[in-house]
Amino acid sequence: INIYRGVLTGYNNAFIISTEKRDEILANCQSEDERKRTAELIRPILRGRDIKRYGYNWANLWLIYIPWHFPYQFDESIKGASAKAEKAFKEQYPAVYNHMLQYKEPLSKRNKAETGIRYEWYAMQRWGAKYWEDFSKPKILWKRIGSVLRFSYDTVGNLGLDSTCFATGQHLAYLCCILNSLMGHYMFKDSPKTGTGDLLISVQAIEPILIPMNKGLECVFENLLEEVLEHCSEDTEKEINRLAFKLYDLSPAEINYITDFVTQSQQSQ
């Protein structure tokens, strides 16, 4: 399992756009080739508030995904803000460039030690340079800071904002069910908290958790996840809880203890 944090734009007003604005930018493209390139650049984005248990509510928002030194983000010879990269960006993506240009002043006022020095004024602050390909893989997304634990299963390549973390790898449906179960909630009882009492479910909080693997249950959990995503059934969630408790071989007394603990924790939040 690989665990990462979502992207950080530094100025969401410029990078996060509505479907209407996306359509407007695409309509302003000067050729079919530019329109195709631009459409690939603008991808659906999930914020922490969009994450639900098992699934998510997409808010029809898109992220203009602009890495450092774009469109030469893979040119390792570029070490700082590049005039060459900006010139190519303006020539190859004029519709997007013109959109970003109207926000140049606030974009240039982001982190003064980095903006215009380490990367160009039009680029995102953090774009996941080491793991950008993982955004397109099946993954579990969750809100990084919050009072209620929610782990979402995504297979369509949504990007996640920096208010989220995500995990890629094997056994994701299985893990998503365990993490969303009452057993999963109990496992986060000792996770760090913010000053206001919200849970901080960072990479460091996730990595130490030990979840036993049961090949026989994996297919069952996959089917239950599909069912809960389609029907939002309480009975299905109860079955996931039952199997998660069985996985840890808990006694009735232990199950009651955990159920009461999680219920009281949720009521106090």
C-alpha positions as CSV (number, residue, x, y, z in Angstrom):
1,I,0.0,0.0,0.0
2,N,1.3,3.5,-0.9
3,I,-0.2,6.4,1.0
4,Y,0.0,10.0,-0.3
5,R,-1.5,13.5,0.3
6,G,-3.6,15.3,-2.2
7,V,-2.4,18.3,-4.3
8,L,-1.9,21.8,-2.9
9,T,-2.7,24.7,-5.3
10,G,-1.9,27.6,-3.0
11,Y,-4.8,29.5,-4.5
12,N,-7.9,27.4,-5.2
13,N,-9.8,30.2,-6.9
14,A,-7.6,30.0,-9.9
15,F,-7.2,26.2,-10.2
16,I,-10.6,24.9,-9.1
17,I,-13.3,25.6,-11.6
18,S,-17.0,24.7,-12.2
19,T,-18.2,22.7,-15.1
20,E,-19.5,25.9,-16.7
21,K,-16.0,27.5,-16.5
22,R,-14.5,24.3,-17.9
23,D,-16.8,24.4,-20.9
24,E,-16.0,28.1,-21.4
25,I,-12.3,27.4,-21.4
26,L,-12.7,24.5,-23.9
27,A,-14.9,26.7,-26.1
28,N,-12.1,29.3,-26.2
29,C,-9.6,26.8,-27.6
30,Q,-8.3,27.7,-31.0
31,S,-8.1,24.2,-32.5
32,E,-9.2,20.7,-31.9
33,D,-5.7,19.7,-30.8
34,E,-5.6,22.4,-28.2
35,R,-9.1,21.5,-27.0
36,K,-8.0,17.8,-26.6
37,R,-4.9,18.8,-24.7
38,T,-6.8,21.2,-22.5
39,A,-9.5,18.6,-21.7
40,E,-6.8,16.2,-20.5
41,L,-5.4,19.0,-18.3
42,I,-8.7,19.7,-16.5
43,R,-9.6,16.8,-14.2
44,P,-12.4,16.1,-11.7
45,I,-11.4,17.0,-8.1
46,L,-12.6,15.8,-4.7
47,R,-12.3,18.0,-1.6
48,G,-12.4,16.7,2.0
49,R,-16.0,17.7,2.3
50,D,-17.0,15.6,-0.7
51,I,-15.8,12.3,0.9
52,K,-18.5,10.0,2.3
53,R,-18.4,6.6,3.8
54,Y,-17.5,4.2,1.0
55,G,-18.4,6.7,-1.8
56,Y,-18.3,10.5,-2.4
57,N,-20.5,13.3,-3.7
58,W,-18.7,15.0,-6.6
59,A,-19.5,18.7,-6.5
60,N,-19.0,19.1,-10.3
61,L,-15.7,20.8,-9.7
62,W,-12.6,20.5,-11.8
63,L,-8.9,21.1,-11.2
64,I,-6.6,22.7,-13.7
65,Y,-3.7,20.4,-13.1
66,I,-0.6,22.4,-13.8
67,P,2.7,20.9,-12.5
68,W,5.9,22.9,-11.9
69,H,7.6,23.9,-15.2
70,F,4.6,22.8,-17.2
71,P,4.6,21.7,-20.0
72,Y,8.2,20.7,-19.4
73,Q,7.5,19.2,-16.0
74,F,9.6,16.1,-16.8
75,D,12.7,18.1,-18.0
76,E,15.1,17.5,-15.1
77,S,17.4,20.2,-16.4
78,I,15.0,22.9,-15.2
79,K,15.7,23.8,-11.6
80,G,13.7,27.0,-11.0
81,A,11.0,29.2,-12.5
82,S,11.4,28.8,-16.2
83,A,10.6,31.5,-18.8
84,K,11.0,28.8,-21.5
85,A,8.2,26.8,-19.8
86,E,5.9,29.7,-19.5
87,K,6.4,30.6,-23.2
88,A,5.5,27.0,-24.2
89,F,2.5,27.0,-21.9
90,K,1.2,30.2,-23.4
91,E,1.7,28.9,-26.9
92,Q,0.3,25.4,-26.4
93,Y,-2.5,26.2,-24.0
94,P,-3.6,29.8,-24.7
95,A,-7.1,29.3,-23.3
96,V,-5.9,28.0,-20.0
97,Y,-3.0,30.5,-19.9
98,N,-5.5,33.4,-20.4
99,H,-7.6,32.0,-17.6
100,M,-4.6,31.8,-15.2
101,L,-3.4,35.3,-16.3
102,Q,-6.4,37.0,-14.6
103,Y,-5.2,35.6,-11.3
104,K,-1.5,36.3,-11.8
105,E,-1.3,38.9,-9.0
106,P,-2.7,36.7,-6.2
107,L,-0.9,33.6,-7.6
108,S,2.4,35.5,-7.5
109,K,1.8,36.4,-3.8
110,R,1.8,32.8,-2.7
111,N,4.8,31.4,-0.8
112,K,7.4,34.1,-1.4
113,A,10.3,31.7,-1.0
114,E,9.0,29.5,-3.7
115,T,6.6,31.2,-6.2
116,G,8.6,32.6,-9.1
117,I,11.7,31.1,-7.7
118,R,11.3,27.3,-7.5
119,Y,8.3,27.2,-9.8
120,E,6.4,29.4,-12.1
121,W,3.6,31.7,-10.9
122,Y,0.9,29.7,-12.8
123,A,1.9,26.3,-11.4
124,M,0.4,24.5,-8.4
125,Q,2.3,24.7,-5.2
126,R,2.5,20.9,-4.8
127,W,1.5,18.6,-7.6
128,G,2.6,15.1,-6.4
129,A,5.7,15.0,-8.5
130,K,6.7,11.6,-7.2
131,Y,3.3,10.0,-7.4
132,W,1.3,11.9,-10.0
133,E,0.5,8.7,-11.9
134,D,-1.1,7.2,-8.8
135,F,-4.0,9.6,-8.9
136,S,-5.4,7.7,-11.9
137,K,-5.2,4.3,-10.1
138,P,-8.0,2.7,-8.0
139,K,-7.6,4.2,-4.6
140,I,-9.1,4.9,-1.1
141,L,-9.6,8.6,-0.3
142,W,-10.3,10.1,3.0
143,K,-10.6,13.5,4.7
144,R,-7.3,14.3,6.3
145,I,-8.7,16.3,9.2
146,G,-12.3,15.8,10.6
147,S,-14.5,14.7,13.4
148,V,-16.0,11.8,11.5
149,L,-14.0,9.0,9.7
150,R,-15.0,8.5,6.1
151,F,-13.1,6.4,3.6
152,S,-14.1,6.6,-0.1
153,Y,-13.4,4.1,-2.8
154,D,-12.6,5.6,-6.2
155,T,-11.9,3.8,-9.5
156,V,-12.4,6.7,-12.0
157,G,-9.2,8.7,-11.5
158,N,-10.5,11.7,-9.4
159,L,-7.8,14.0,-8.1
160,G,-7.8,14.8,-4.4
161,L,-7.2,18.2,-2.9
162,D,-4.7,18.6,0.0
163,S,-7.6,18.3,2.5
164,T,-7.5,14.6,1.6
165,C,-5.1,11.7,1.6
166,F,-5.3,8.6,-0.5
167,A,-3.9,5.1,-0.8
168,T,-3.2,2.9,-3.8
169,G,-2.1,-0.7,-3.9
170,Q,-3.7,-4.1,-3.4
171,H,-6.8,-5.3,-1.5
172,L,-8.4,-1.8,-1.6
173,A,-12.0,-2.8,-1.5
174,Y,-11.2,-5.1,1.5
175,L,-9.3,-2.3,3.3
176,C,-12.1,0.2,2.5
177,C,-14.6,-2.0,4.3
178,I,-12.5,-2.6,7.3
179,L,-11.6,1.1,7.7
180,N,-15.2,2.2,7.4
181,S,-16.4,-0.4,9.9
182,L,-16.8,0.1,13.7
183,M,-13.6,-1.9,14.1
184,G,-11.8,0.5,11.8
185,H,-13.1,3.5,13.8
186,Y,-11.8,1.9,17.0
187,M,-8.4,1.5,15.5
188,F,-8.1,5.3,15.2
189,K,-8.8,5.9,18.9
190,D,-5.2,6.9,19.6
191,S,-4.7,8.9,16.4
192,P,-3.3,12.5,16.9
193,K,-5.9,15.2,17.2
194,T,-6.0,18.9,16.4
195,G,-6.5,21.6,19.1
196,T,-10.3,21.5,18.4
197,G,-10.4,17.7,18.9
198,D,-10.7,16.7,15.3
199,L,-8.9,13.5,14.2
200,L,-5.7,14.0,12.1
201,I,-5.7,11.0,9.8
202,S,-2.4,11.6,8.1
203,V,0.0,9.2,6.5
204,Q,1.6,8.7,10.0
205,A,-1.8,7.7,11.5
206,I,-2.6,5.2,8.8
207,E,0.8,3.4,8.4
208,P,1.0,1.7,11.8
209,I,-2.4,0.1,11.6
210,L,-2.3,-3.7,11.3
211,I,-5.2,-5.3,9.4
212,P,-5.1,-9.1,9.0
213,M,-5.6,-10.5,5.5
214,N,-8.2,-13.1,4.9
215,K,-8.3,-14.3,1.3
216,G,-11.6,-16.0,1.9
217,L,-13.3,-12.8,3.0
218,E,-11.8,-10.6,0.3
219,C,-14.4,-11.5,-2.4
220,V,-17.2,-11.1,0.2
221,F,-16.0,-7.6,1.1
222,E,-15.7,-6.7,-2.6
223,N,-19.3,-7.7,-3.1
224,L,-20.5,-5.9,0.0
225,L,-18.7,-2.7,-1.0
226,E,-20.4,-2.8,-4.4
227,E,-23.7,-3.3,-2.7
228,V,-23.3,-0.5,-0.2
229,L,-22.2,1.9,-3.0
230,E,-25.3,1.1,-5.1
231,H,-27.9,0.9,-2.4
232,C,-26.5,2.6,0.8
233,S,-28.0,-0.3,2.8
234,E,-27.8,-0.2,6.6
235,D,-28.1,-4.0,6.6
236,T,-25.0,-4.2,4.3
237,E,-23.0,-2.0,6.6
238,K,-24.1,-4.1,9.6
239,E,-22.8,-7.2,7.7
240,I,-19.5,-5.4,7.1
241,N,-19.2,-4.7,10.8
242,R,-20.0,-8.3,11.7
243,L,-17.3,-9.7,9.4
244,A,-14.8,-7.1,10.5
245,F,-15.3,-8.2,14.1
246,K,-15.1,-11.8,13.0
247,L,-11.8,-11.1,11.3
248,Y,-10.3,-10.0,14.6
249,D,-11.9,-13.0,16.4
250,L,-13.6,-10.7,19.0
251,S,-15.8,-12.0,21.8
252,P,-19.4,-10.7,22.3
253,A,-18.1,-8.6,25.2
254,E,-15.3,-7.1,23.1
255,I,-17.7,-6.3,20.3
256,N,-20.1,-4.6,22.8
257,Y,-17.2,-2.6,24.2
258,I,-16.0,-1.4,20.8
259,T,-19.6,-0.6,19.6
260,D,-20.3,1.4,22.8
261,F,-16.9,3.2,22.5
262,V,-17.4,4.2,18.9
263,T,-21.0,5.3,19.5
264,Q,-20.0,7.5,22.4
265,S,-17.1,9.0,20.5
266,Q,-19.4,9.9,17.6
267,Q,-22.0,11.4,19.9
268,S,-19.4,13.6,21.5
269,Q,-18.2,15.0,18.1
